[in-house]
Amino acid sequence: MQTDLLLIVLGVALLFLGGEILVTGSVRIAQRFRISTFVIGATVIGFGTSSPELAVSISAALKDAPEMALGNVIGSNIANVCLVLGATALLTPLFIEKLRFKQETPSLLFVTFLILYLVWDLQLSFHEGLLLLFLLAVYLWMAFRKREETEMEIEETGKYFAQSGMGVQLLLIAVGLCLLVSGANWLVQGSIGVARAFGVSEWLIGITIIAVGTSLPEIVASMIAACRGHSEMAIGNIYGSNIFNILMVLGATAIVHPLHIKEPIHPDLVISTGLTCLFLIFLRIDHGLSKLDGALLLICYAAYIGAKTMGII
């Protein structure tokens, strides 16, 4: 028990340290190369926080557990939209420029409906995996070809190698991502140990601790970015993470081992698509997420988890 509690404490410490370092390096890179904080959140941070899903899905596919490989991505995308952004918006309202919303939303909508179409037949082939990776390359090219004038203030990040070159800032990003992932793993391990010590069922552990644990990097990165006034980075993180989950994680997984699903997953696919659309409607109405929007998203997530627990869906 003491070891588990120590893991929890260390995990929380690493999460917040990693999140702060990651946001620090990301903001400086955005300013140096005149890339918006949204794009940095959608690419650099989105890629990094999706790396645990990539490892889990490929491992599950190789172990002939395609439902877990796909469920990991669909569940993560639902958690990103409802849990991560819901909790972040409840902490501090989020905002996005009207033009940015119009420019970036089509990509998220396209890949969301594309995966709904591709796996509706309960399969994801090698060639479909290649298509997803090709679209990932297109998405990255489109994201990084944009250059913007930005006037971001970064005085609050000065304590971490403020006068160092871009190589050091890139290293900060890498270190921040490693600390985030390590902190999430330690926190999950410690929480599972404590839960088992109190006799909590494995199923309840899976749908609560592990489900939330895989979203911890996104939660911490988004909250820290939002609290520093970089709302678009927080929103971009979720845009990018969901796009990377579909294009990179499922694309690479299908190439390594094509997926053949044996369970009915259609309700989850429809719910994932519907919740993404709901989130985008909230953004479209107010060009951001209010605390009320955040509360509604959290309620939707709780309802989804409750329905799964009771076997309704």
C-alpha distance (Angstrom), angle and dihedral (degrees) to the residues before:
residue distance angle dihedral
M1 . . .
Q2 3.81 . .
T3 3.80 91.1 .
D4 3.81 90.4 50.5
L5 3.81 92.1 50.1
L6 3.81 89.7 49.4
L7 3.81 90.2 51.8
I8 3.81 89.8 51.8
V9 3.81 92.6 51.2
L10 3.81 93.3 45.7
G11 3.80 90.9 44.5
V12 3.79 92.8 54.4
A13 3.82 90.9 46.8
L14 3.81 92.6 50.6
L15 3.80 91.8 46.4
F16 3.79 94.7 56.0
L17 3.81 94.8 39.6
G18 3.80 91.0 47.8
G19 3.79 92.5 46.7
E20 3.79 92.9 50.6
I21 3.81 93.4 47.6
L22 3.81 91.9 45.6
V23 3.82 93.8 51.2
T24 3.82 90.6 44.8
G25 3.79 94.2 54.7
S26 3.79 93.0 40.3
V27 3.82 94.5 53.6
R28 3.80 91.3 49.7
I29 3.80 92.6 49.1
A30 3.80 89.7 49.3
Q31 3.78 91.3 51.9
R32 3.80 94.9 44.0
F33 3.81 95.5 51.8
R34 3.83 96.1 32.9
I35 3.80 92.1 -117.1
S36 3.79 118.4 145.9
T37 3.79 119.3 -108.2
F38 3.82 86.5 -121.9
V39 3.82 91.3 61.0
I40 3.80 92.1 46.0
G41 3.79 89.3 50.3
A42 3.81 91.7 47.1
T43 3.81 95.5 47.6
V44 3.80 116.8 21.5
I45 3.80 97.7 29.6
G46 3.81 93.6 32.0
F47 3.80 91.1 53.6
G48 3.79 93.8 45.9
T49 3.77 96.1 48.2
S50 3.82 90.3 48.0
S51 3.81 93.5 55.6
P52 3.84 94.1 89.7
E53 3.82 89.8 54.4
L54 3.81 89.5 50.6
A55 3.80 92.3 54.3
V56 3.81 93.2 45.0
S57 3.82 95.7 47.6
I58 3.81 95.8 46.9
S59 3.80 90.9 46.6
A60 3.82 91.0 49.0
A61 3.81 92.5 48.4
L62 3.82 92.1 50.4
K63 3.81 88.9 50.6
D64 3.83 88.8 54.1
A65 3.79 93.6 -109.3
P66 3.83 101.3 127.3
E67 3.80 93.1 159.8
M68 3.79 89.8 60.1
A69 3.80 91.9 46.3
L70 3.79 93.1 53.0
G71 3.79 95.4 34.6
N72 3.79 89.6 54.8
V73 3.81 90.0 60.0
I74 3.80 97.9 41.0
G75 3.80 92.2 45.4
S76 3.79 91.7 46.6
N77 3.81 92.0 51.4
I78 3.80 91.2 50.6
A79 3.80 90.6 48.6
N80 3.82 91.5 47.6
V81 3.80 93.4 54.1
C82 3.80 99.4 38.7
L83 3.79 107.3 24.1
V84 3.80 103.0 31.3
L85 3.80 99.4 38.9
G86 3.80 92.0 34.0
A87 3.79 92.4 55.7
T88 3.81 92.8 41.6
A89 3.81 93.7 49.6
L90 3.80 90.1 47.4
L91 3.79 87.9 55.4
T92 3.81 95.5 46.1
P93 3.82 130.3 -9.7
L94 3.81 115.1 -103.4
F95 3.79 128.0 -138.8
I96 3.81 136.2 -166.7
E97 3.79 130.2 -173.0
K98 3.81 115.0 -105.0
L99 3.82 92.5 -125.5
R100 3.80 92.0 47.4
F101 3.79 90.6 53.0
K102 3.81 91.3 51.7
Q103 3.79 92.5 47.4
E104 3.80 100.0 45.1
T105 3.80 104.9 33.3
P106 3.85 98.3 72.1
S107 3.82 90.9 64.1
L108 3.80 93.1 53.4
L109 3.81 92.8 44.9
F110 3.79 92.3 47.6
V111 3.81 96.7 52.3
T112 3.82 91.4 41.8
F113 3.80 92.6 56.9
L114 3.82 92.0 36.9
I115 3.81 93.5 60.7
L116 3.80 89.5 45.2
Y117 3.81 87.9 56.6
L118 3.82 97.2 41.4
V119 3.81 98.1 51.0
W120 3.79 98.2 34.8
D121 3.82 86.7 98.5
L122 3.85 87.9 54.6
Q123 3.80 92.9 -112.0
L124 3.78 138.2 97.4
S125 3.80 111.4 -169.2
F126 3.79 132.7 -156.9
H127 3.81 91.4 -104.4
E128 3.79 91.8 49.3
G129 3.80 87.7 52.3
L130 3.80 89.4 53.6
L131 3.81 89.3 50.9
L132 3.81 91.2 52.7
L133 3.82 92.5 50.4
F134 3.80 90.8 47.7
L135 3.81 89.6 52.7
L136 3.82 88.6 49.2
A137 3.80 89.8 57.0
V138 3.81 90.0 49.3
Y139 3.81 91.2 49.2
L140 3.81 92.5 51.2
W141 3.80 92.3 47.4
M142 3.79 91.1 51.1
A143 3.81 92.0 47.2
F144 3.80 98.1 50.2
R145 3.79 98.3 40.6
K146 3.81 89.3 73.2
R147 3.80 120.0 92.0
E148 3.79 124.5 -171.2
E149 3.75 140.3 -177.3
T150 3.77 107.4 -119.1
E151 3.79 133.4 -176.4
M152 3.79 99.2 -165.2
E153 3.78 116.1 161.2
I154 3.79 114.1 -136.3
E155 3.81 104.4 173.1
E156 3.79 89.7 118.4
T157 3.82 90.3 62.1
G158 3.82 95.4 52.2
K159 3.77 96.7 106.9
Y160 3.81 92.3 72.8
F161 3.84 109.3 69.7
A162 3.80 93.1 -59.2
Q163 3.81 94.2 172.3
S164 3.80 96.5 44.2
G165 3.79 125.7 110.0
M166 3.79 129.9 -100.8
G167 3.79 92.3 -90.3
V168 3.78 90.0 63.2
Q169 3.82 91.5 45.7
L170 3.81 90.6 52.5
L171 3.81 88.2 49.2
L172 3.81 88.9 51.8
I173 3.81 89.2 54.9
A174 3.82 91.7 49.8
V175 3.82 92.4 47.1
G176 3.80 91.2 46.6
L177 3.81 92.0 52.3
C178 3.81 91.7 48.0
L179 3.80 91.4 50.0
L180 3.81 91.2 48.1
V181 3.79 93.7 51.6
S182 3.82 93.4 42.7
G183 3.79 91.9 47.2
A184 3.81 91.5 50.2
N185 3.82 91.2 49.7
W186 3.80 93.4 49.3
L187 3.78 92.7 45.9
V188 3.80 91.6 50.1
Q189 3.82 92.7 46.8
G190 3.79 92.3 49.5
S191 3.80 93.4 45.1
I192 3.81 91.8 50.1
G193 3.79 90.5 50.7
V194 3.81 92.4 50.7
A195 3.82 92.0 44.9
R196 3.80 92.1 51.4
A197 3.80 90.5 48.1
F198 3.82 88.1 58.6
G199 3.81 92.7 46.7
V200 3.82 98.5 -107.2
S201 3.82 111.8 164.7
E202 3.80 120.9 -105.7
W203 3.82 90.7 -123.2
L204 3.79 92.7 54.7
I205 3.79 89.9 46.5
G206 3.81 89.8 52.1
I207 3.79 98.0 50.8
T208 3.80 94.8 41.6
I209 3.80 116.7 26.6
I210 3.81 98.4 28.1
A211 3.81 94.2 38.9
V212 3.80 91.8 51.1
G213 3.80 91.4 39.4
T214 3.80 93.7 61.1
S215 3.81 88.5 53.9
L216 3.80 96.3 46.9
P217 3.84 95.0 96.0
E218 3.82 90.1 54.2
I219 3.82 92.1 44.2
V220 3.80 94.9 51.3
A221 3.82 95.6 40.8
S222 3.81 91.9 48.8
M223 3.80 94.9 45.6
I224 3.79 94.3 48.9
A225 3.81 92.3 46.0
A226 3.82 91.5 48.6
C227 3.80 94.0 46.9
R228 3.81 89.1 53.1
G229 3.77 90.2 54.6
H230 3.81 97.4 -101.5
S231 3.81 98.1 122.5
E232 3.79 93.1 156.9
M233 3.80 90.9 56.2
A234 3.81 89.5 53.9
I235 3.80 92.4 49.4
G236 3.80 92.1 41.1
N237 3.80 89.4 53.9
I238 3.81 90.1 61.8
Y239 3.81 94.2 42.5
G240 3.79 89.6 51.6
S241 3.79 97.0 40.4
N242 3.81 92.4 53.3
I243 3.81 91.9 45.4
F244 3.81 91.7 48.1
N245 3.81 91.1 46.5
I246 3.80 90.2 56.8
L247 3.79 102.4 35.5
M248 3.81 102.6 31.1
V249 3.81 104.5 26.7
L250 3.81 98.6 40.2
G251 3.80 92.7 34.0
A252 3.80 93.6 54.1
T253 3.82 92.0 40.2
A254 3.82 93.0 53.0
I255 3.81 91.0 49.6
V256 3.79 92.6 50.3
H257 3.81 93.0 43.6
P258 3.86 122.8 -4.7
L259 3.78 112.2 -126.4
H260 3.81 123.3 -119.9
I261 3.79 109.7 -179.2
K262 3.81 118.7 -152.0
E263 3.80 99.3 -176.9
P264 3.83 129.6 71.0
I265 3.79 104.2 -101.1
H266 3.81 98.1 160.7
P267 3.84 95.6 107.0
D268 3.81 91.2 54.9
L269 3.80 91.7 47.8
V270 3.80 91.4 51.3
I271 3.83 92.5 45.6
S272 3.80 91.7 49.3
T273 3.80 90.8 50.9
G274 3.80 92.8 44.6
L275 3.81 94.6 49.6
T276 3.80 91.1 48.5
C277 3.81 89.1 53.0
L278 3.82 90.5 47.3
F279 3.80 90.7 52.7
L280 3.81 90.7 49.7
I281 3.81 90.9 48.9
F282 3.81 89.0 54.8
L283 3.81 89.4 50.8
R284 3.80 92.3 46.8
I285 3.81 94.4 51.6
D286 3.80 99.4 49.5
H287 3.83 101.5 11.8
G288 3.76 86.6 -119.9
L289 3.78 144.6 30.2
S290 3.79 121.2 -82.0
K291 3.79 125.3 -156.7
L292 3.80 87.8 -100.3
D293 3.81 90.4 53.9
G294 3.79 88.8 50.0
A295 3.79 91.6 51.6
L296 3.81 91.3 49.3
L297 3.80 91.5 50.6
L298 3.81 90.7 50.6
I299 3.81 90.1 49.6
C300 3.81 89.4 51.9
Y301 3.80 90.5 51.9
A302 3.80 92.5 48.3
A303 3.82 89.7 49.3
Y304 3.81 91.2 50.2
I305 3.81 93.3 49.7
G306 3.81 90.3 45.3
A307 3.80 92.1 50.9
K308 3.82 91.1 48.8
T309 3.79 91.3 48.4
M310 3.80 92.7 51.7
G311 3.79 92.7 44.6
I312 3.80 94.0 -117.2
I313 3.82 90.3 131.0
